[in-house]
Amino acid sequence: MMKDPRDIILRPLITEKSTRLKDSNREVCFEVAPDANKIEIKKAVEELFKTKVERVTIVKLKGKVKRLGRSIGRTKDRKKAYVKLKEGEKMIEYFEAV
C-alpha cells in the first residue's frame, strides 16, 4: 500500500544547524513519520519537491520527561531525516510543496 508523501514528510525543521547544512552541504532537514524508512523518505521528497536525492540519514529522538506540578509526562518520540540533494539539482524551498 502506497503512502501519501504528505503523510511521510510531516514538516521541515528550520533551526540554525539545518540552515547551516542547507547552505554548505545541500542538506535539508525534515521531521518525518515514525514508521517511515529511508526509501519512503527519498521517494516522498523527490515527488513533493521535484528534485533528486543523493542520500538520506535518519535520527531517532526519544521524548523528554516533562513535569507540570505533581504530574509527570513525556513529549512524543520523533524522527528526523537529513536529506542530501544531488549536485546540480535545485535547492528545496519549503513552501513549494504546499
C-alpha positions in Angstrom: 0.0 0.0 0.0 1.5 3.3 -1.1 1.6 6.1 1.4 0.9 9.7 0.5 4.2 11.8 0.6 2.5 14.4 2.8 1.9 11.6 5.5 5.6 10.7 5.4 7.1 14.3 5.4 5.5 16.0 8.4 7.2 19.3 8.4 10.6 21.0 7.7 12.8 21.7 10.7 14.2 25.2 10.5 17.0 25.7 13.0 20.4 27.3 13.0 22.0 23.9 12.3 19.6 23.0 9.5 20.1 26.4 7.8 23.9 26.0 8.0 23.7 22.5 6.5 21.4 23.8 3.7 23.8 26.5 2.8 27.1 24.5 3.0 26.3 20.8 2.3 23.0 20.9 0.3 21.2 19.0 3.1 17.7 19.7 4.2 16.1 18.6 7.5 12.6 17.3 7.9 10.5 15.8 10.7 9.2 12.5 9.3 6.6 9.9 10.3 8.0 7.5 13.0 7.4 4.4 10.8 8.9 5.8 7.6 12.1 4.3 6.3 14.9 5.8 4.1 13.5 4.6 0.8 10.0 6.0 1.5 11.5 9.4 2.6 13.6 9.6 -0.5 10.6 8.9 -2.8 8.4 11.4 -0.9 11.0 14.2 -1.2 11.6 13.5 -4.9 7.8 13.5 -5.6 6.9 16.6 -3.5 9.8 18.9 -4.4 10.7 17.5 -7.9 14.4 17.1 -7.2 16.9 14.2 -7.0 18.1 12.9 -3.6 21.6 11.6 -3.1 21.2 10.1 0.4 19.0 10.1 3.5 20.2 10.0 7.1 17.7 9.2 9.9 17.9 10.2 13.6 15.5 8.9 16.2 14.8 11.2 19.1 13.3 10.0 22.4 10.7 12.2 24.1 11.8 14.2 27.1 10.3 13.7 30.6 8.4 16.9 31.5 6.8 17.9 34.7 3.9 20.2 35.4 3.3 20.5 39.2 2.9 17.0 40.6 2.1 15.3 37.3 4.9 13.8 35.1 4.5 13.2 31.4 6.6 12.8 28.3 6.8 14.5 25.0 6.4 12.3 22.0 9.2 10.4 20.3 10.3 12.0 17.0 12.2 11.0 13.9 14.3 13.5 11.8 15.6 12.9 8.3 18.6 14.8 6.8 18.2 14.7 3.0 21.3 15.4 0.9 20.5 16.6 -2.6 22.5 15.7 -5.7 24.9 18.2 -7.2 23.3 20.4 -9.9 19.7 19.9 -8.5 17.7 22.9 -7.5 17.6 23.7 -3.7 14.4 23.0 -1.9 12.2 25.9 -0.9 9.9 24.8 1.9 6.8 26.5 0.6 6.9 24.7 -2.8 5.0 21.6 -1.8 2.1 23.3 -0.1 
